[in-house]
Amino acid sequence: MLKINEKRCLTSFLLGRKCVHCGHRKFYRIRRGYRRCVYCGREKRLKRLRRIIIVIAAFRRSQTALLTSLDTDIPYKAVKRIYDNLRLAIIRACEREAGKLSGEIELDEAYFGGRRKGKRGRGAAGKSIVFGLLERDGRVYTKVVDAVSKEILMEVIRRKSRKGSVYYTDKFKSYNSLKRYGKHYTLNHGKTFVRRGGRRSVHINGIEGFWSYAKHGLYNYRGVSRSMFPLYLKEMEYRYNHRKDNLLNLFIYLYFGGKVD
């Protein structure tokens, strides 16, 4: 479902009133069906531009490539190519934005995919392991990892968080050395989901809320291959980090390589 400001944004792009590269609204006609932006000088064919924007709007609504193809009569391969290129652009944007987290940070691992039956949680067979860091009232960072050993998790923590931060985790043994890197508060999920640690509220509800958000978003695609999973995961991360922004606007600028405000 598009927000009101996103619907206005979509109308401006579809009518050729807003440049997909720089966002300016002054154009001049160079020949029938073509416009050139006065500010950046980029030329666009309106028919092709509208088709791409319609597909990006469907992507914003988390619609699958197959359903978008059926709804728009655009060939499936063309829709899939736009989706894949947009996800690659999202990964590059996540890398640009991925500074070190600081302050109060929640840490947790999650398991995606694999068999429905069998062991659940840590050690479950055939699943992709994702490690996540969530800055309270801030951003989330995710990474697909091979295992949840102390060495692997601490390497990600050192690279993606500032020393001296406050960390919240469950009692998993791989987090035991965190006390050397900053303040470390633990929670026993077998007994409670929230406890008081002095003036601090000790919980990891924020990162667990993101796992629910990501799994709900991925459910729409009815299964993602292991090779493509990192692209879909970063899409969920980007959507979550920009959930208060005009996502349609951001996706259009990302796809066309324009300036993202």
Secondary structure, 3 states (H helix, E strand, C coil): CCCHHHHHHHHHHHCCCCCCCCCCCCEEEEECCEEEECCCCCEEEHHHHHHHHHHHHHHHCCCCHHHHHHHHCCCHHHHHHHHHHHHHHHHHHHHHHCCCECCEEEEEEEEECCCCCCCCCCCCCCCEEEEEEEECCCCEEEEEECCCCHHHHHHHHHHHECCCCEEEEECCHHHHHHHHCCEEEEECCCCCCCEEECCEEECCHHHHHHHHHHHHHHHCCCCCCCCCHHHHHHHHHHHHHCCCCCHHHHHHHHHHCCCCC
